[in-house]
Amino acid sequence: MSTLRRAGPRKAEDRSQYGDQTRLGMIKNKSKQATWQKWFTVAVSVTISVACTVVLWEYLHEDDFKEVFARQTDILEGKFFEVPCSKDYESHKRFAGCTPTKCGRAVQDTVVNREEALKMLRIAKRGLSLGGSDGGASILDLHSGALSMGKQFVNIYRYFGDQINDLFDEEDFALYSDVRWRIQKEIAKEFGINITRLHLTKPTFFSRMNNTEAKTMHDEYWHPHIDKVTYGSFDYTSLLYLSDYKIDFGGGKFVFVDELVNRTVEPRIGRVSFFTSGSENLHYVERVAWGTRYAITVSFTCDPVHAIEDPSLP
């Protein structure tokens, strides 16, 4: 009988142990569930964060905090944006009445007319037809004769000899010189410098850009750079655009990299853009997405030692 009486408490104890195990299992399950929910929440949060980051990156990559300084559809008689001069000029010999003391960038659409720009474009195309880079950027320098050819450069005057006279004539070079002189006058006027102390310098060249994959470092035109650092002789840089943004090509906008917001110039055929060459005007050209972008870079120095003459037929 005592055995039977002891049997009752063991069953109660078993039930208690079973209940404890059940509760322990439930607690473990709840703990696992809570852990799973925690990690699920973290995973969702991370996924959303990554997605937001990607979207934001794509937005910033696309717009890059850009403000349009000059639209392709604008016709500007003169637009100027002043910026503080950098200290770059202090490490070079200064020339009174020429070295920048007022710095900034300007755009004008009335210096060169469309007909003249189209003639300059034809000069560029004829010269570049002799060669061209294997990558997406080709140059033609009528001063030195440098022409992109594959992965290197050749001198068109030596390489092609008398053929040059079949491509260019005196009228072409006269227009080139006249356009250069007009740009020089506008720079002197805008920055309040003595035009006789401003000199054409090298390199001054036509450029052709497209979306062909880069083959050499010379094809990678999209990296931010400072002209005064790249070419110590530069004091003022100008460009004459020979094709239209969104008509002849996509991408390829000119971008000034500023502290808070980048400012873009959309190329327009006949548009002249010029700026002081120091680090106050860090800049780059966007990659061309489609089509072909033509322009001519005309560079100026205050140092007569680095002056060059206008090109002429050999």
Helices and strands as residue ranges (DSSP letters): H 2-63, E 66-70, E 79-83, G 88-91, E 103-108, H 114-128, E 132-133, E 137-140, E 146-150, E 152-155, H 156-159, G 161-163, H 164-167, H 170-191, G 195-197, E 199-209, G 217-219, H 227-230, E 236-241, E 249-251, E 254-256, E 262-265, E 272-276, G 279-281, E 283-285, E 288-291, E 293-301, G 304-306
